[in-house]
Amino acid sequence: MTHETLDAAADILPAEAIDAIERAATSAHRHDELFSERAANIKQSAVRDVFDISLRPGLVSLAGGSPYLHSLPLERLGQTAAKIIAEQGMTALQYGSGQGTEELRTQICEVMAAEGILDADPRNVVVTAGSQSAQDVATKVFCDPGDVVLVEDPTYVGALNTFEAYQVEVAPVPMDEHGLVPDLLEARIAALQTAGKNIKFLYTIPNFNNPSGITLAVERRQEIVDICRKANILVLEDNPYGLLRFEGKPFAPLRAANPDDVIYMGSFSKIFAPGLRIGWALVPAHLQRRYYLASEAVTLCPSTLNQMLVSAYLRDYDWMGQIETYRGLYAERCQAMLAALEEYMPEGLSWTRPEGGFFVWVTLPEGVDTYPLLRKAIDAGVVFIPGAAFTHSDEPSNKLRLAFSAVPPEAIAEGVRRLAPVLRDAIAAL
């Protein structure tokens, strides 16, 4: 780290970030030589950096993909939690099963049935500390350093961080407005195999992809699985938003018709509450034992109290009614964002029109790097996530992610209004 690098970074990073870099760069310690090669690949998430900044008073945050929790019956949930501790505290506060409680695993199968997976067996469900942990376990079980993981381009930054930490080579596959392109996936696999690469799985977010909001077309879904099966590549399906389709029934997951070839990951973070850190993996029966043992080695056991609270919520509350409430809220906010983009944004931009989920993906003209624009946007009173956070490439990105889920419609419009001049100036400077 040189002074020249810090001077350049000062134009795009907040002062507190520069201060942290300076302290890290000047605080070499004899223990540094003990770090593993893997540790060098663990990077600070740009999303977390911006999340912390977005808490500043007065800023409109279009950055964080957080659910809108105000509509939850919080007082009643507090009473439920107190009752669990008072009446079942010796169980709730004790160690539990590494696989998760039987009650919750059975209920998770009911949740997946609402998504379109009708043959799930509770014995093949592993409860995890959110779906992020499920990704980590899958990578740990299947990948050696140098192995290849296929991903959509763009894809979830947390997954990229996981793959980098395990020294896995990430191979992006392009999407169009209908999701992963089968022909390009097949060509990518063929090229990697010709080069002698060992491909382990395809990581995909088929419904309302984070960050793009794009949904994989129904007619492509089986073709994607068939391409991977032919090459003996697993599919790691991440579906936290599947029930949050604005209109109509959820699209059937890739796992629905492919029980032996897809590891399915779900989460209560988007359909209930992320602070509980409860997710799951539905694992093919022939892979379940290895996956479960690896998960247990990481967390020992997921929080019994939190599992019991989720179980009570699924058993005693109208959780499907709450999802309908969420769907209405997010549809309204998505429409507010699309309307604001139409009203305020300069010519030369395009954006996705999601059918569900939390995000809109904005594309600027070629030559615009959205990362340096972040500081200018903060000065203007709005926060977004630069597109570079969602790709494995080190190249500049002319894209950015806007999140509408946690922001009221009037604040969304104001945030877009504040952002528009920043983008207009960047285009004019080309």
C-alpha positions as a Markdown table, in Angstrom:
| # | Residue | x | y | z |
|---|---|---|---|---|
| 1 | Met | 0.0 | 0.0 | 0.0 |
| 2 | Thr | 1.6 | 3.3 | -1.1 |
| 3 | His | 0.7 | 6.9 | -0.5 |
| 4 | Glu | -0.1 | 7.3 | -4.2 |
| 5 | Thr | -2.7 | 4.5 | -3.9 |
| 6 | Leu | -4.2 | 6.1 | -0.8 |
| 7 | Asp | -4.3 | 9.5 | -2.5 |
| 8 | Ala | -6.2 | 8.0 | -5.4 |
| 9 | Ala | -8.6 | 6.1 | -3.1 |
| 10 | Ala | -9.4 | 9.3 | -1.3 |
| 11 | Asp | -11.4 | 10.5 | -4.3 |
| 12 | Ile | -13.8 | 7.6 | -4.0 |
| 13 | Leu | -13.8 | 6.3 | -0.4 |
| 14 | Pro | -15.1 | 7.8 | 2.8 |
| 15 | Ala | -12.5 | 9.3 | 5.2 |
| 16 | Glu | -13.1 | 6.5 | 7.8 |
| 17 | Ala | -12.3 | 3.9 | 5.2 |
| 18 | Ile | -9.1 | 5.6 | 4.3 |
| 19 | Asp | -8.2 | 5.8 | 7.9 |
| 20 | Ala | -8.8 | 2.1 | 8.4 |
| 21 | Ile | -6.6 | 1.3 | 5.3 |
| 22 | Glu | -3.8 | 3.4 | 6.7 |
| 23 | Arg | -4.0 | 1.7 | 10.1 |
| 24 | Ala | -4.0 | -1.7 | 8.5 |
| 25 | Ala | -1.1 | -0.9 | 6.2 |
| 26 | Thr | 1.1 | 0.4 | 9.0 |
| 27 | Ser | 0.3 | -2.2 | 11.6 |
| 28 | Ala | 2.4 | -5.2 | 10.4 |
| 29 | His | 2.7 | -7.8 | 13.2 |
| 30 | Arg | 4.8 | -10.8 | 13.6 |
| 31 | His | 1.7 | -13.0 | 13.5 |
| 32 | Asp | 1.0 | -11.9 | 9.9 |
| 33 | Glu | 3.3 | -14.6 | 8.6 |
| 34 | Leu | 0.9 | -17.2 | 10.3 |
| 35 | Phe | -2.0 | -16.4 | 8.0 |
| 36 | Ser | -3.1 | -19.1 | 5.6 |
| 37 | Glu | -3.2 | -18.5 | 1.8 |
| 38 | Arg | -6.9 | -18.8 | 2.2 |
| 39 | Ala | -7.1 | -15.8 | 4.5 |
| 40 | Ala | -5.5 | -13.6 | 1.9 |
| 41 | Asn | -8.5 | -14.2 | -0.3 |
| 42 | Ile | -11.0 | -13.1 | 2.3 |
| 43 | Lys | -12.1 | -9.6 | 1.4 |
| 44 | Gln | -14.2 | -6.9 | 3.0 |
| 45 | Ser | -17.6 | -6.8 | 1.3 |
| 46 | Ala | -18.4 | -3.6 | -0.5 |
| 47 | Val | -22.0 | -4.2 | 0.4 |
| 48 | Arg | -21.1 | -4.2 | 4.1 |
| 49 | Asp | -19.0 | -1.0 | 3.7 |
| 50 | Val | -21.9 | 0.8 | 2.1 |
| 51 | Phe | -24.4 | -0.7 | 4.6 |
| 52 | Asp | -22.5 | 1.0 | 7.4 |
| 53 | Ile | -22.3 | 4.3 | 5.6 |
| 54 | Ser | -26.0 | 4.1 | 4.8 |
| 55 | Leu | -26.9 | 4.4 | 8.5 |
| 56 | Arg | -25.9 | 8.0 | 8.5 |
| 57 | Pro | -28.8 | 10.4 | 9.2 |
| 58 | Gly | -30.2 | 12.1 | 6.2 |
| 59 | Leu | -29.1 | 9.7 | 3.6 |
| 60 | Val | -31.5 | 7.8 | 1.4 |
| 61 | Ser | -30.2 | 4.2 | 1.2 |
| 62 | Leu | -31.0 | 2.4 | -2.0 |
| 63 | Ala | -28.2 | 0.1 | -1.1 |
| 64 | Gly | -29.1 | -2.6 | 1.4 |
| 65 | Gly | -31.4 | -5.5 | 0.4 |
| 66 | Ser | -33.2 | -5.7 | 3.7 |
| 67 | Pro | -36.8 | -6.9 | 4.3 |
| 68 | Tyr | -39.3 | -4.4 | 5.6 |
| 69 | Leu | -39.9 | -5.7 | 9.1 |
| 70 | His | -42.4 | -3.0 | 10.3 |
| 71 | Ser | -45.3 | -5.1 | 9.1 |
| 72 | Leu | -44.4 | -8.1 | 11.4 |
| 73 | Pro | -46.5 | -8.5 | 14.6 |
| 74 | Leu | -43.5 | -7.7 | 16.8 |
| 75 | Glu | -45.3 | -7.4 | 20.1 |
| 76 | Arg | -46.9 | -10.8 | 19.7 |
| 77 | Leu | -43.6 | -12.3 | 18.5 |
| 78 | Gly | -41.9 | -11.0 | 21.7 |
| 79 | Gln | -44.6 | -12.7 | 23.8 |
| 80 | Thr | -44.0 | -15.9 | 21.9 |
| 81 | Ala | -40.2 | -15.8 | 22.4 |
| 82 | Ala | -40.8 | -15.1 | 26.1 |
| 83 | Lys | -43.2 | -18.0 | 26.4 |
| 84 | Ile | -40.7 | -20.4 | 24.7 |
| 85 | Ile | -38.0 | -19.5 | 27.2 |
| 86 | Ala | -40.3 | -19.6 | 30.2 |
| 87 | Glu | -41.9 | -22.9 | 29.3 |
| 88 | Gln | -39.2 | -24.7 | 27.3 |
| 89 | Gly | -36.1 | -22.9 | 28.3 |
| 90 | Met | -34.1 | -26.0 | 29.2 |
| 91 | Thr | -34.5 | -27.1 | 25.5 |
| 92 | Ala | -34.4 | -23.7 | 23.8 |
| 93 | Leu | -31.2 | -22.6 | 25.5 |
| 94 | Gln | -29.4 | -25.9 | 25.3 |
| 95 | Tyr | -27.3 | -27.6 | 22.6 |
| 96 | Gly | -29.5 | -29.1 | 19.9 |
| 97 | Ser | -29.3 | -31.4 | 16.9 |
| 98 | Gly | -26.6 | -30.4 | 14.3 |
| 99 | Gln | -29.1 | -31.1 | 11.6 |
| 100 | Gly | -31.9 | -28.9 | 13.1 |
| 101 | Thr | -35.0 | -29.8 | 15.0 |
| 102 | Glu | -37.3 | -32.3 | 13.5 |
| 103 | Glu | -40.3 | -30.0 | 13.7 |
| 104 | Leu | -38.6 | -27.2 | 11.8 |
| 105 | Arg | -37.2 | -29.5 | 9.1 |
| 106 | Thr | -40.8 | -30.9 | 8.6 |
| 107 | Gln | -42.1 | -27.3 | 8.4 |
| 108 | Ile | -39.4 | -26.4 | 5.9 |
| 109 | Cys | -40.7 | -29.1 | 3.6 |
| 110 | Glu | -44.1 | -27.4 | 3.8 |
| 111 | Val | -42.6 | -24.1 | 2.9 |
| 112 | Met | -40.8 | -25.7 | -0.1 |
| 113 | Ala | -44.1 | -27.3 | -1.1 |
| 114 | Ala | -45.6 | -23.8 | -1.4 |
| 115 | Glu | -42.6 | -23.0 | -3.7 |
| 116 | Gly | -43.3 | -26.1 | -5.9 |
| 117 | Ile | -41.0 | -28.8 | -4.3 |
| 118 | Leu | -43.5 | -31.5 | -3.4 |
| 119 | Asp | -41.2 | -34.5 | -2.6 |
| 120 | Ala | -38.9 | -33.1 | 0.0 |
| 121 | Asp | -38.0 | -35.4 | 2.9 |
| 122 | Pro | -37.2 | -33.8 | 6.3 |
| 123 | Arg | -34.3 | -36.3 | 6.6 |
| 124 | Asn | -32.5 | -34.6 | 3.7 |
| 125 | Val | -33.0 | -31.0 | 5.1 |
| 126 | Val | -30.0 | -29.5 | 7.0 |
| 127 | Val | -30.8 | -26.3 | 8.9 |
| 128 | Thr | -28.0 | -23.7 | 8.6 |
| 129 | Ala | -27.1 | -20.3 | 9.9 |
| 130 | Gly | -28.7 | -18.6 | 6.9 |
| 131 | Ser | -28.2 | -19.6 | 3.3 |
| 132 | Gln | -24.8 | -18.0 | 3.4 |
| 133 | Ser | -23.7 | -20.8 | 5.7 |
| 134 | Ala | -25.3 | -23.3 | 3.3 |
| 135 | Gln | -23.2 | -21.9 | 0.4 |
| 136 | Asp | -20.1 | -22.2 | 2.6 |
| 137 | Val | -20.7 | -25.8 | 3.5 |
| 138 | Ala | -21.3 | -26.8 | -0.1 |
| 139 | Thr | -18.1 | -25.2 | -1.2 |
| 140 | Lys | -16.2 | -26.8 | 1.6 |
| 141 | Val | -17.6 | -30.2 | 0.8 |
| 142 | Phe | -17.1 | -30.2 | -3.0 |
| 143 | Cys | -14.3 | -27.8 | -3.9 |
| 144 | Asp | -10.6 | -28.1 | -3.6 |
| 145 | Pro | -8.3 | -25.1 | -4.4 |
| 146 | Gly | -8.3 | -24.5 | -8.1 |
| 147 | Asp | -11.6 | -26.2 | -8.8 |
| 148 | Val | -14.1 | -24.2 | -10.9 |
| 149 | Val | -17.5 | -22.9 | -9.9 |
| 150 | Leu | -19.8 | -21.5 | -12.6 |
| 151 | Val | -21.9 | -18.4 | -11.6 |
| 152 | Glu | -24.3 | -16.0 | -13.3 |
| 153 | Asp | -22.8 | -12.7 | -14.2 |
| 154 | Pro | -23.7 | -10.7 | -12.1 |
| 155 | Thr | -24.2 | -12.7 | -9.0 |
| 156 | Tyr | -24.5 | -12.4 | -5.2 |
| 157 | Val | -21.4 | -10.8 | -3.6 |
| 158 | Gly | -21.6 | -13.1 | -0.5 |
| 159 | Ala | -21.2 | -16.2 | -2.7 |
| 160 | Leu | -18.2 | -14.6 | -4.5 |
| 161 | Asn | -16.6 | -14.0 | -1.1 |
| 162 | Thr | -17.2 | -17.6 | -0.1 |
| 163 | Phe | -15.7 | -19.0 | -3.3 |
| 164 | Glu | -12.7 | -16.7 | -3.1 |
| 165 | Ala | -12.0 | -17.7 | 0.5 |
| 166 | Tyr | -11.9 | -21.4 | -0.6 |
| 167 | Gln | -9.5 | -20.5 | -3.4 |
| 168 | Val | -12.0 | -21.6 | -6.0 |
| 169 | Glu | -11.8 | -20.3 | -9.6 |
| 170 | Val | -15.0 | -18.4 | -10.5 |
| 171 | Ala | -16.2 | -18.8 | -14.1 |
| 172 | Pro | -19.0 | -16.3 | -14.9 |
| 173 | Val | -21.7 | -17.1 | -17.5 |
| 174 | Pro | -23.6 | -14.3 | -19.2 |
| 175 | Met | -27.3 | -13.6 | -18.7 |
| 176 | Asp | -29.8 | -11.9 | -20.9 |
| 177 | Glu | -33.2 | -10.5 | -19.9 |
| 178 | His | -34.4 | -14.1 | -19.5 |
| 179 | Gly | -31.6 | -15.3 | -17.2 |
| 180 | Leu | -28.7 | -17.7 | -17.9 |
| 181 | Val | -28.3 | -18.4 | -21.6 |
| 182 | Pro | -28.1 | -22.2 | -22.1 |
| 183 | Asp | -26.0 | -22.1 | -25.2 |
| 184 | Leu | -23.4 | -19.9 | -23.5 |
| 185 | Leu | -23.4 | -22.1 | -20.4 |
| 186 | Glu | -22.8 | -25.2 | -22.6 |
| 187 | Ala | -20.0 | -23.4 | -24.5 |
| 188 | Arg | -18.4 | -22.2 | -21.2 |
| 189 | Ile | -18.4 | -25.7 | -19.8 |
| 190 | Ala | -16.9 | -27.2 | -23.0 |
| 191 | Ala | -14.1 | -24.5 | -23.0 |
| 192 | Leu | -13.2 | -25.1 | -19.3 |
| 193 | Gln | -13.2 | -28.9 | -19.8 |
| 194 | Thr | -11.0 | -28.6 | -22.9 |
| 195 | Ala | -8.6 | -26.5 | -20.7 |
| 196 | Gly | -8.5 | -29.4 | -18.2 |
| 197 | Lys | -10.5 | -27.6 | -15.5 |
| 198 | Asn | -12.5 | -29.4 | -12.8 |
| 199 | Ile | -16.0 | -27.9 | -12.6 |
| 200 | Lys | -17.9 | -28.8 | -9.4 |
| 201 | Phe | -21.1 | -26.9 | -9.5 |
| 202 | Leu | -23.2 | -24.1 | -11.0 |
| 203 | Tyr | -24.3 | -21.5 | -8.4 |
| 204 | Thr | -27.5 | -19.9 | -9.6 |
| 205 | Ile | -30.2 | -17.5 | -8.2 |
| 206 | Pro | -33.0 | -18.2 | -10.7 |
| 207 | Asn | -35.7 | -16.1 | -9.2 |
| 208 | Phe | -35.1 | -12.3 | -9.0 |
| 209 | Asn | -31.4 | -12.6 | -9.1 |
| 210 | Asn | -29.4 | -10.5 | -6.6 |
| 211 | Pro | -28.3 | -8.0 | -7.9 |
| 212 | Ser | -30.0 | -7.9 | -11.3 |
| 213 | Gly | -33.6 | -8.8 | -10.4 |
| 214 | Ile | -33.6 | -11.0 | -13.5 |
| 215 | Thr | -35.7 | -14.2 | -13.5 |
| 216 | Leu | -34.6 | -17.4 | -15.3 |
| 217 | Ala | -37.2 | -18.2 | -17.9 |
| 218 | Val | -39.4 | -21.2 | -17.1 |
| 219 | Glu | -38.6 | -22.8 | -20.5 |
| 220 | Arg | -34.8 | -22.6 | -19.8 |
| 221 | Arg | -34.9 | -24.2 | -16.4 |
| 222 | Gln | -34.8 | -27.9 | -17.2 |
| 223 | Glu | -32.4 | -27.3 | -20.0 |
| 224 | Ile | -29.9 | -25.7 | -17.6 |
| 225 | Val | -30.1 | -28.7 | -15.3 |
| 226 | Asp | -29.8 | -31.1 | -18.2 |
| 227 | Ile | -26.6 | -29.3 | -19.5 |
| 228 | Cys | -25.1 | -29.6 | -16.0 |
| 229 | Arg | -26.1 | -33.2 | -15.5 |
| 230 | Lys | -24.6 | -34.2 | -18.8 |
| 231 | Ala | -21.2 | -32.7 | -17.7 |
| 232 | Asn | -21.6 | -34.2 | -14.1 |
| 233 | Ile | -21.9 | -30.8 | -12.6 |
| 234 | Leu | -24.1 | -30.2 | -9.5 |
| 235 | Val | -26.5 | -27.3 | -9.4 |
| 236 | Leu | -26.5 | -25.1 | -6.3 |
| 237 | Glu | -29.8 | -23.3 | -6.4 |
| 238 | Asp | -30.2 | -20.3 | -4.1 |
| 239 | Asn | -33.8 | -19.2 | -3.8 |
| 240 | Pro | -34.4 | -16.7 | -0.9 |
| 241 | Tyr | -36.9 | -14.6 | -2.9 |
| 242 | Gly | -38.9 | -17.3 | -4.7 |
| 243 | Leu | -42.1 | -16.7 | -2.7 |
| 244 | Leu | -41.9 | -12.9 | -3.2 |
| 245 | Arg | -43.1 | -12.9 | -6.8 |
| 246 | Phe | -45.3 | -9.8 | -7.1 |
| 247 | Glu | -48.1 | -11.5 | -9.1 |
| 248 | Gly | -49.1 | -15.1 | -9.7 |
| 249 | Lys | -47.7 | -18.3 | -8.3 |
| 250 | Pro | -44.0 | -18.9 | -7.6 |
| 251 | Phe | -42.1 | -20.4 | -10.4 |
| 252 | Ala | -41.1 | -24.0 | -9.8 |
| 253 | Pro | -37.5 | -24.3 | -8.6 |
| 254 | Leu | -34.9 | -26.2 | -10.6 |
| 255 | Arg | -34.9 | -28.7 | -7.7 |
| 256 | Ala | -38.6 | -29.5 | -8.2 |
| 257 | Ala | -38.1 | -32.1 | -11.0 |
| 258 | Asn | -34.4 | -32.8 | -10.3 |
| 259 | Pro | -34.0 | -34.3 | -6.8 |
| 260 | Asp | -30.6 | -36.0 | -7.5 |
| 261 | Asp | -28.8 | -33.1 | -9.2 |
| 262 | Val | -29.7 | -30.0 | -7.3 |
| 263 | Ile | -28.8 | -28.8 | -3.8 |
| 264 | Tyr | -31.5 | -26.3 | -2.9 |
| 265 | Met | -30.9 | -23.5 | -0.5 |
| 266 | Gly | -33.6 | -21.5 | 1.2 |
| 267 | Ser | -33.8 | -18.9 | 3.9 |
| 268 | Phe | -36.2 | -17.3 | 6.4 |
| 269 | Ser | -34.3 | -14.0 | 6.1 |
| 270 | Lys | -36.5 | -12.6 | 3.3 |
| 271 | Ile | -39.8 | -14.2 | 4.2 |
| 272 | Phe | -39.6 | -13.7 | 8.0 |
| 273 | Ala | -36.6 | -12.0 | 9.6 |
| 274 | Pro | -32.9 | -12.1 | 8.8 |
| 275 | Gly | -31.7 | -11.5 | 12.4 |
| 276 | Leu | -32.7 | -15.0 | 13.3 |
| 277 | Arg | -30.1 | -16.4 | 10.9 |
| 278 | Ile | -32.0 | -19.5 | 10.0 |
| 279 | Gly | -31.7 | -21.0 | 6.5 |
| 280 | Trp | -31.6 | -24.5 | 5.1 |
| 281 | Ala | -30.2 | -26.8 | 2.4 |
| 282 | Leu | -32.3 | -29.6 | 0.8 |
| 283 | Val | -29.6 | -32.1 | -0.2 |
| 284 | Pro | -29.9 | -35.1 | -2.5 |
| 285 | Ala | -30.2 | -38.2 | -0.4 |
| 286 | His | -26.9 | -39.7 | -1.6 |
| 287 | Leu | -25.0 | -36.5 | -0.6 |
| 288 | Gln | -26.8 | -35.7 | 2.7 |
| 289 | Arg | -24.4 | -37.4 | 5.1 |
| 290 | Arg | -21.2 | -35.7 | 4.0 |
| 291 | Tyr | -23.0 | -32.3 | 3.7 |
| 292 | Tyr | -24.6 | -32.7 | 7.2 |
| 293 | Leu | -21.3 | -33.6 | 8.8 |
| 294 | Ala | -19.5 | -30.7 | 7.3 |
| 295 | Ser | -22.3 | -28.3 | 8.4 |
| 296 | Glu | -22.1 | -29.7 | 12.0 |
| 297 | Ala | -18.3 | -29.2 | 12.0 |
| 298 | Val | -18.8 | -25.5 | 11.2 |
| 299 | Thr | -21.7 | -24.5 | 13.6 |
| 300 | Leu | -22.0 | -27.6 | 15.8 |
| 301 | Cys | -25.8 | -26.8 | 15.9 |
| 302 | Pro | -28.0 | -24.0 | 14.7 |
| 303 | Ser | -29.6 | -21.9 | 17.5 |
| 304 | Thr | -32.3 | -24.0 | 19.1 |
| 305 | Leu | -34.1 | -20.9 | 20.4 |
| 306 | Asn | -34.3 | -19.3 | 17.0 |
| 307 | Gln | -35.5 | -22.5 | 15.4 |
| 308 | Met | -38.2 | -22.9 | 18.0 |
| 309 | Leu | -39.3 | -19.3 | 17.3 |
| 310 | Val | -39.4 | -19.9 | 13.6 |
| 311 | Ser | -41.4 | -23.1 | 14.2 |
| 312 | Ala | -43.9 | -21.2 | 16.4 |
| 313 | Tyr | -44.2 | -18.5 | 13.7 |
| 314 | Leu | -44.9 | -21.2 | 11.0 |
| 315 | Arg | -47.3 | -23.1 | 13.3 |
| 316 | Asp | -49.2 | -20.3 | 15.1 |
| 317 | Tyr | -49.1 | -17.3 | 12.8 |
| 318 | Asp | -50.5 | -16.6 | 9.3 |
| 319 | Trp | -47.1 | -16.7 | 7.7 |
| 320 | Met | -48.5 | -17.0 | 4.2 |
| 321 | Gly | -50.6 | -14.0 | 4.8 |
| 322 | Gln | -47.5 | -12.1 | 5.9 |
| 323 | Ile | -45.8 | -13.2 | 2.6 |
| 324 | Glu | -48.8 | -11.7 | 0.8 |
| 325 | Thr | -48.3 | -8.5 | 2.7 |
| 326 | Tyr | -44.6 | -8.5 | 1.7 |
| 327 | Arg | -45.5 | -9.1 | -1.9 |
| 328 | Gly | -47.8 | -6.1 | -2.0 |
| 329 | Leu | -45.3 | -3.9 | -0.2 |
| 330 | Tyr | -42.5 | -4.8 | -2.5 |
| 331 | Ala | -44.5 | -4.6 | -5.7 |
| 332 | Glu | -45.6 | -1.0 | -4.7 |
| 333 | Arg | -42.0 | 0.0 | -4.0 |
| 334 | Cys | -40.6 | -1.6 | -7.1 |
| 335 | Gln | -43.2 | 0.3 | -9.1 |
| 336 | Ala | -42.2 | 3.5 | -7.3 |
| 337 | Met | -38.6 | 3.0 | -8.2 |
| 338 | Leu | -39.3 | 2.2 | -11.9 |
| 339 | Ala | -41.5 | 5.3 | -12.1 |
| 340 | Ala | -38.8 | 7.5 | -10.5 |
| 341 | Leu | -36.2 | 6.2 | -12.9 |
| 342 | Glu | -38.4 | 7.0 | -15.8 |
| 343 | Glu | -39.0 | 10.5 | -14.4 |
| 344 | Tyr | -35.6 | 11.6 | -13.3 |
| 345 | Met | -32.9 | 9.5 | -15.1 |
| 346 | Pro | -31.0 | 11.0 | -18.1 |
| 347 | Glu | -31.0 | 9.4 | -21.5 |
| 348 | Gly | -28.6 | 6.6 | -22.2 |
| 349 | Leu | -29.5 | 4.5 | -19.2 |
| 350 | Ser | -31.4 | 1.2 | -19.0 |
| 351 | Trp | -32.6 | -0.9 | -16.1 |
| 352 | Thr | -34.3 | -4.2 | -15.4 |
| 353 | Arg | -38.0 | -4.6 | -14.5 |
| 354 | Pro | -38.1 | -7.3 | -11.9 |
| 355 | Glu | -41.1 | -9.5 | -11.3 |
| 356 | Gly | -40.3 | -9.9 | -7.6 |
| 357 | Gly | -37.5 | -9.7 | -5.1 |
| 358 | Phe | -35.7 | -6.6 | -3.9 |
| 359 | Phe | -33.5 | -5.1 | -6.7 |
| 360 | Val | -33.3 | -3.1 | -9.9 |
| 361 | Trp | -30.1 | -3.3 | -12.0 |
| 362 | Val | -29.1 | -0.1 | -13.8 |
| 363 | Thr | -26.8 | 0.1 | -16.8 |
| 364 | Leu | -25.0 | 3.3 | -17.7 |
| 365 | Pro | -23.2 | 3.9 | -21.1 |
| 366 | Glu | -19.9 | 2.1 | -21.7 |
| 367 | Gly | -17.0 | 4.0 | -20.2 |
| 368 | Val | -18.7 | 5.1 | -17.0 |
| 369 | Asp | -17.3 | 3.5 | -13.9 |
| 370 | Thr | -19.9 | 3.5 | -11.1 |
| 371 | Tyr | -17.5 | 2.9 | -8.2 |
| 372 | Pro | -16.0 | 6.5 | -8.2 |
| 373 | Leu | -19.6 | 7.8 | -8.4 |
| 374 | Leu | -20.4 | 6.4 | -4.9 |
| 375 | Arg | -18.6 | 9.2 | -3.1 |
| 376 | Lys | -20.4 | 11.8 | -5.2 |
| 377 | Ala | -23.8 | 10.1 | -4.5 |
| 378 | Ile | -23.1 | 10.1 | -0.8 |
| 379 | Asp | -22.4 | 13.8 | -1.0 |
| 380 | Ala | -25.7 | 14.2 | -2.8 |
| 381 | Gly | -27.5 | 12.3 | 0.0 |
| 382 | Val | -28.1 | 8.8 | -1.5 |
| 383 | Val | -26.3 | 5.5 | -1.4 |
| 384 | Phe | -26.2 | 2.6 | -4.0 |
| 385 | Ile | -24.0 | -0.4 | -4.6 |
| 386 | Pro | -21.6 | -0.2 | -7.5 |
| 387 | Gly | -21.8 | -3.0 | -10.0 |
| 388 | Ala | -18.2 | -4.1 | -9.5 |
| 389 | Ala | -19.2 | -5.7 | -6.2 |
| 390 | Phe | -21.2 | -8.4 | -8.0 |
| 391 | Thr | -18.7 | -9.7 | -10.4 |
| 392 | His | -15.4 | -11.7 | -10.1 |
| 393 | Ser | -13.7 | -9.4 | -12.6 |
| 394 | Asp | -11.4 | -6.6 | -11.5 |
| 395 | Glu | -12.5 | -4.5 | -14.5 |
| 396 | Pro | -14.6 | -1.3 | -13.9 |
| 397 | Ser | -18.3 | -1.7 | -14.1 |
| 398 | Asn | -20.9 | 0.6 | -15.7 |
| 399 | Lys | -23.7 | -0.9 | -13.6 |
| 400 | Leu | -25.2 | -0.3 | -10.2 |
| 401 | Arg | -27.7 | -2.0 | -7.9 |
| 402 | Leu | -30.7 | -0.1 | -6.4 |
| 403 | Ala | -32.7 | -1.8 | -3.6 |
| 404 | Phe | -36.3 | -0.8 | -3.0 |
| 405 | Ser | -37.4 | -3.3 | -0.3 |
| 406 | Ala | -36.8 | -1.3 | 2.9 |
| 407 | Val | -37.6 | 2.2 | 1.6 |
| 408 | Pro | -41.0 | 3.9 | 1.5 |
| 409 | Pro | -42.1 | 5.0 | -2.0 |
| 410 | Glu | -41.7 | 8.7 | -1.3 |
| 411 | Ala | -38.1 | 8.1 | -0.1 |
| 412 | Ile | -37.4 | 6.0 | -3.2 |
| 413 | Ala | -38.4 | 8.8 | -5.4 |
| 414 | Glu | -36.3 | 11.3 | -3.5 |
| 415 | Gly | -33.3 | 9.0 | -3.6 |
| 416 | Val | -33.5 | 8.5 | -7.3 |
| 417 | Arg | -34.0 | 12.3 | -7.8 |
| 418 | Arg | -30.7 | 12.9 | -5.8 |
| 419 | Leu | -28.9 | 10.2 | -7.8 |
| 420 | Ala | -29.9 | 11.4 | -11.2 |
| 421 | Pro | -27.6 | 14.5 | -11.4 |
| 422 | Val | -24.6 | 12.4 | -10.3 |
| 423 | Leu | -25.2 | 10.0 | -13.2 |
| 424 | Arg | -26.0 | 12.8 | -15.6 |
| 425 | Asp | -22.6 | 14.5 | -14.9 |
| 426 | Ala | -20.8 | 11.2 | -15.3 |
| 427 | Ile | -22.3 | 10.7 | -18.7 |
| 428 | Ala | -21.6 | 14.3 | -19.8 |
| 429 | Ala | -17.9 | 13.7 | -18.8 |
| 430 | Leu | -17.4 | 10.9 | -21.3 |
